[in-house]
Amino acid sequence: MIRPLAISLMLLADLACPGAVAQVVAKPETFTGIHRKERVRGRSETATVSDGKSFVQLTERRYRTGGFWPPYETLPTIIVRRLPVRSRASANHD
């Protein structure tokens, strides 16, 4: 019930003030680190934290300064590699 209400309020705020940005605050007391993702294409590394019901993605700096547990270095790392797409040559092409 609370989540749909929060989403509705965020949408209303976005319609009323298009430049407004919703800010999510995760408290170290209730959230614990789940995993981290390596940087991709110049983006900073991120860590995902959860309170058991919802997930929040934070930058490495915010995770470290926020005092979340466990330490950033001990979080499992998710590595995403995308392979380039190869076009297949037709059988008739030599």
C-alpha positions, 0 to 999 in steps of 0.5 A: 500500500505504501509503495504505490502511494509513494510512486503516485506522489513521485509522479505527481511531483514530476508533473507539477515540477518537471525539474524536480528529482526524487531523492532516496535516502538509505539508512545504514541501520536498516540497509545492508549491502548485497553486491557491487557492480564494476564501472561501465563506460565511464560510470562510477562503481555502484553498490546495491543495498537492501532492507529485505523489502526494497533495493537502493543503488548507491555510488561507491562513494556514498556507500563508503561515507554512509557507513553501510555494512559489510565493507565495500571491499567484501561485497560480491562483484557483478561483472557484466560484459557485452560481446560485440554483435557479429553479422553472419555472412551468407552461404553464397558469399565467398 
